[in-house]
Amino acid sequence: MLTNAHGRSILEVLFDSHLGDKRNLRLNILLPVTLLMLVGIPAYAYGDPSGGALFQILMPTLAAIWAMWMIFANHVRKSVRILLRKLRGSEPAEPNVE
């Protein structure tokens, strides 16, 4: 088993929780999760050649664009309205304070 300069195993150092240091706690969580994500797991699947990939890419993209529009539509409308008023030369009587 691998040991450090103090004779403790690496697992003892990584999972030693009596220190109470936030950095050590983050390392204790982050390192095992990272190692778990790096483990290669074979995927028993195939790519469908019938055009399903296009649908699988296009539909989530369109859904994300639609969601962003729904979130920011009011802000975009207000900005366009203000820009058009400035281009026409008619400023609003009172500025909107939000």
Backbone hydrogen bonds, N-H to C=O, Kabsch-Sander energy under -0.5 kcal/mol:
donor,donor_aa,acceptor,acceptor_aa,energy
4,N,8,R,-2.4
7,G,4,N,-1.6
10,I,2,L,-1.5
13,V,9,S,-1.9
14,L,10,I,-2.7
15,F,11,L,-2.3
16,D,13,V,-0.8
17,S,15,F,-0.9
25,L,21,D,-2.2
26,R,22,K,-2.6
27,L,23,R,-2.2
28,N,24,N,-2.4
29,I,25,L,-1.5
30,L,26,R,-3.7
31,L,27,L,-2.1
33,V,29,I,-1.5
34,T,30,L,-2.6
35,L,31,L,-2.6
36,L,32,P,-2.3
37,M,33,V,-2.0
38,L,34,T,-1.5
39,V,35,L,-0.7
39,V,36,L,-0.7
44,Y,42,P,-0.6
45,A,43,A,-1.4
48,D,46,Y,-0.5
51,G,48,D,-0.6
53,A,48,D,-0.6
55,F,51,G,-1.4
56,Q,52,G,-2.6
57,I,53,A,-1.7
58,L,54,L,-3.0
59,M,55,F,-2.2
61,T,57,I,-1.4
62,L,58,L,-2.6
63,A,59,M,-2.5
64,A,60,P,-2.4
65,I,61,T,-2.4
66,W,62,L,-2.6
67,A,63,A,-2.4
68,M,64,A,-2.4
69,W,65,I,-2.3
70,M,66,W,-2.5
71,I,67,A,-2.0
72,F,68,M,-2.6
73,A,69,W,-1.6
76,V,72,F,-2.3
77,R,73,A,-2.8
78,K,74,N,-2.2
79,S,75,H,-2.3
80,V,76,V,-2.6
81,R,77,R,-2.5
82,I,78,K,-2.4
83,L,79,S,-2.4
84,L,80,V,-2.7
85,R,81,R,-2.1
86,K,82,I,-2.2
87,L,83,L,-2.3
88,R,84,L,-2.1
89,G,85,R,-1.3
90,S,85,R,-1.6
91,E,89,G,-0.7
98,E,96,N,-0.6
